Amino acid sequence: MSKYLIFVENRKAEKAVYAAKCILYRFRDFMFSQNVKRLDQINVSLLDDYIDSIKKKVKAENGKDYKEISVAPKTKKNHLQEISLMLDQAVKEDVIQSNPATKATLPKMIKQRENRVLAPIDLEIIFESAGGWSLYYAFLYHTGLWAGDVALLKYGNIDIKKKAITSFVRKSRKKQEFPIAKVLINQLPKGMSEDTPIFPDVYADTERKLTDNLAKPRKFMQKLLKANNRPHATLHSFRHTFNNSLRDLGLSTEDRQVLLAHASSDRSEEHTSELQSHLNL
């Protein structure tokens, strides 16, 4: 397993390596508890037992103590997939003859709630009580950017004269430009250093830390909606809402795809005037 993790570190991103380590160390400890210390001792029955054993700690109803509950089926699937990748590599290197994980049984997968469009009442609830997250939510709503890309913005990414944001889009792995609403520009403080993060509470230098930080505004928003008996939503819901707003303005599917994918500035700028009435709302 140690050899496999070195193999992974040389080929995968930091976040993927961290996930692999967490899963495989946990799997190793379970195998040791079953007196299994060699890969060729692992069988389907042991893998099924491991999948059933995966628990997580959550706060009890009294808010003080903790209790263990079973993790979601998707999490169990992720564990089995990571273990299977290691065993596949062991097969390739002739350490074992076959991969028993291919025959392990996962629990029934339950479809998770999709990211929904935020209704006017949802936006009213969120922005009336957003507090310190107000500008962050506003950026999500008026730009359609992914939550992580907004979290990584610095003041140097904002071109006031061009009314544009230029940033590295993590999903496309490209540095691209797209329009920014005047209402957002007006809320930005003046005289800030270009290297200063706009949202220091969520900014992070690593993917893992970024994921942890994004939980703060996400949970805050979800708490607001739940308190008002509104359906579940995520930060990505702002992006869906932005897309629907573009559609209601009459923009074609192709044009919306360009803006939501943050394509090159020459195409995005074609739509800036059409978008401005929406972006300034």
C-alpha positions in Angstrom: 0.0 0.0 0.0 2.9 2.4 0.8 4.3 1.7 -2.6 1.0 2.3 -4.3 0.6 5.7 -2.5 4.0 6.8 -3.8 2.8 5.8 -7.2 -0.3 7.9 -6.7 1.6 10.9 -5.4 3.7 11.0 -8.7 0.6 11.0 -10.9 -2.4 12.7 -9.2 -3.3 16.1 -7.7 -2.9 16.9 -4.0 -6.6 16.5 -3.4 -6.8 13.0 -5.0 -3.7 11.9 -3.0 -5.2 13.1 0.2 -8.4 11.2 -0.5 -6.5 8.1 -1.4 -4.5 8.2 1.9 -7.6 8.7 4.1 -9.4 5.8 2.5 -6.5 3.4 2.3 -5.2 4.0 5.8 -8.7 3.4 7.1 -8.9 0.2 5.0 -5.5 -1.0 6.3 -6.6 -0.5 9.9 -9.7 -2.6 9.3 -7.8 -5.4 7.6 -5.3 -5.4 10.5 -8.2 -5.7 12.9 -9.3 -8.8 11.0 -5.7 -10.2 11.2 -5.2 -9.6 7.5 -1.8 -8.3 6.5 -1.3 -9.3 2.9 -3.1 -8.3 -0.2 -3.5 -11.9 -1.3 -5.5 -12.5 1.9 -8.2 -10.0 0.9 -11.4 -11.6 -0.3 -14.9 -10.4 -1.3 -16.4 -11.2 2.1 -13.8 -9.0 3.9 -14.4 -6.2 1.4 -18.2 -6.4 2.0 -17.6 -6.3 5.8 -15.4 -3.2 5.4 -18.0 -1.4 3.3 -20.6 -2.1 6.0 -18.3 -0.9 8.7 -17.7 2.6 7.4 -19.2 5.1 9.9 -18.9 8.7 10.6 -19.3 10.7 13.8 -22.1 13.3 14.1 -23.4 15.4 16.9 -26.2 13.9 18.9 -29.5 15.6 19.4 -28.3 17.2 22.6 -25.7 19.1 20.6 -22.9 18.0 22.9 -22.2 14.3 22.5 -21.4 12.4 19.3 -22.8 9.3 17.8 -21.8 7.1 14.9 -23.9 6.7 11.8 -23.4 4.9 8.5 -22.0 7.0 5.7 -23.9 7.7 2.5 -23.8 5.0 -0.2 -21.9 7.3 -2.5 -19.1 7.5 0.1 -19.0 3.7 0.3 -18.8 3.6 -3.5 -15.8 6.0 -3.4 -14.1 3.8 -0.8 -14.5 0.7 -2.9 -13.3 2.5 -6.0 -10.1 3.7 -4.4 -9.4 0.2 -3.0 -10.1 -1.3 -6.3 -7.6 1.0 -8.0 -4.9 -0.1 -5.6 -5.8 -3.8 -6.2 -5.8 -3.2 -10.0 -2.3 -1.9 -9.8 -1.3 -4.9 -7.6 -2.6 -7.2 -10.4 -0.7 -5.3 -13.0 2.5 -5.7 -11.0 1.8 -9.5 -10.4 1.5 -9.0 -6.7 -1.9 -10.7 -6.7 -3.7 -12.7 -9.4 -7.1 -11.0 -9.4 -9.0 -8.0 -7.9 -11.7 -9.2 -5.4 -13.1 -5.6 -5.3 -14.8 -6.2 -8.7 -17.1 -8.7 -7.0 -17.8 -6.7 -3.8 -21.4 -5.5 -3.2 -22.4 -1.9 -2.7 -25.5 -0.8 -0.9 -28.4 0.6 -3.0 -27.5 4.0 -4.4 -30.1 6.7 -3.6 -30.3 9.6 -6.0 -29.1 12.8 -4.2 -30.9 16.1 -4.3 -30.0 18.1 -7.4 -28.9 21.7 -7.3 -32.0 23.6 -7.9 -32.8 27.1 -9.2 -33.2 29.7 -6.5 -36.7 31.3 -6.5 -37.1 35.0 -5.8 -38.2 34.2 -2.3 -35.0 32.2 -1.7 -32.9 35.1 -2.9 -34.8 37.5 -0.7 -34.2 35.2 2.4 -30.5 34.7 1.6 -29.6 38.3 0.9 -31.6 39.8 3.8 -29.7 37.7 6.3 -26.4 37.1 4.4 -24.3 39.3 6.8 -20.6 38.9 6.0 -21.4 36.5 3.2 -23.4 39.1 1.2 -20.7 40.1 -1.3 -19.7 36.4 -1.8 -23.3 35.4 -2.6 -23.7 38.5 -4.8 -20.7 37.4 -6.9 -22.1 33.9 -7.3 -25.5 35.3 -8.3 -24.3 38.0 -10.7 -21.5 36.2 -12.4 -22.5 32.5 -12.7 -19.0 31.5 -11.6 -18.3 28.3 -9.8 -18.1 28.8 -6.0 -14.5 27.8 -5.9 -13.4 30.2 -8.6 -15.1 33.1 -6.8 -13.4 32.1 -3.6 -10.0 32.4 -5.3 -10.5 35.8 -6.7 -8.1 38.6 -5.8 -8.5 42.4 -6.3 -6.0 42.1 -9.2 -8.5 39.9 -11.1 -10.9 42.9 -11.4 -10.5 45.3 -14.3 -12.7 48.3 -13.3 -12.2 50.1 -16.6 -13.1 47.1 -18.8 -15.8 46.0 -16.3 -14.4 42.5 -16.5 -13.0 39.7 -14.3 -9.9 37.9 -15.4 -9.1 34.8 -13.5 -7.9 31.2 -13.8 -10.9 28.9 -14.2 -10.1 25.7 -12.4 -12.4 23.5 -14.4 -11.2 24.5 -17.9 -7.6 25.1 -16.5 -7.5 28.4 -18.4 -7.1 32.0 -17.6 -10.2 33.7 -19.1 -12.2 36.9 -19.0 -15.9 37.7 -18.6 -18.1 40.7 -17.7 -18.7 41.9 -14.2 -21.8 43.7 -13.0 -21.6 47.3 -11.9 -23.4 46.5 -8.7 -20.5 44.3 -7.8 -17.9 46.9 -8.7 -19.7 49.4 -6.5 -19.4 47.1 -3.5 -15.6 46.6 -3.8 -13.4 48.7 -1.5 -10.9 51.0 -3.2 -7.2 51.0 -2.9 -6.7 47.3 -2.2 -3.5 45.5 -3.1 -3.8 43.3 -6.2 -2.6 40.2 -4.3 -5.3 40.6 -1.6 -8.1 38.0 -1.7 -11.5 39.5 -2.1 -12.9 36.8 0.1 -10.3 35.9 2.7 -12.7 33.7 4.7 -12.9 31.2 1.9 -9.6 31.8 0.0 -7.2 28.8 0.2 -3.9 27.7 -1.2 -4.9 24.1 -1.5 -7.9 22.3 -3.0 -8.5 20.4 0.3 -8.5 23.6 2.3 -10.7 25.3 -0.3 -13.3 22.6 0.0 -13.3 22.9 3.8 -13.7 26.7 3.6 -16.6 26.6 1.1 -18.6 24.6 3.6 -18.9 27.8 5.7 -21.0 29.9 3.2 -22.8 26.8 2.0 -24.0 25.7 5.4 -24.9 29.2 6.4 -27.1 29.6 3.3 -28.7 26.2 3.8 -29.4 27.1 7.5 -31.2 30.2 6.3 -33.3 28.3 3.8 -34.2 25.6 6.3 -35.2 28.1 8.9 -37.7 29.5 6.4 -39.0 26.1 5.4 -37.5 26.4 1.9 -36.1 23.4 0.0 -32.4 22.3 0.1 -30.0 24.2 -2.2 -26.3 24.5 -2.6 -23.8 27.3 -3.7 -24.0 25.8 -7.2 -27.7 26.8 -7.2 -26.6 30.3 -7.8 -25.0 29.2 -11.1 -28.2 27.5 -12.2 -30.2 30.6 -11.3 -27.8 32.7 -13.4 -28.3 30.4 -16.3 -32.0 30.7 -16.1 -31.8 34.5 -15.9 -29.8 34.5 -19.1 -32.4 32.3 -20.7 -35.2 34.6 -19.6 -33.3 37.5 -21.2 -33.5 35.7 -24.5 -30.0 34.5 -24.8 -29.6 31.3 -26.9 -28.3 28.0 -25.5 -25.0 28.5 -27.3 -24.5 32.0 -25.9 -25.3 30.9 -22.4 -22.9 28.0 -22.7 -20.2 30.5 -23.7 -20.8 32.7 -20.7 -21.2 29.8 -18.2 -18.1 28.1 -19.5 -16.2 31.4 -19.3 -14.9 31.3 -22.8 -12.4 33.8 -24.3 -13.1 37.5 -23.9 -13.7 38.2 -27.6 -16.9 36.1 -27.5 -18.0 37.1 -24.0 -17.8 40.8 -24.7 -20.3 40.3 -27.6 -23.0 39.8 -24.9 -21.9 42.4 -22.3 -24.5 45.0 -23.3 -27.2 42.4 -23.3 -26.2 41.1 -19.9 -25.8 44.5 -18.2 -29.5 44.9 -17.4 -29.5 41.5 -15.7 -26.1 42.0 -14.0 -27.1 45.3 -12.5 -30.2 44.0 -10.8 
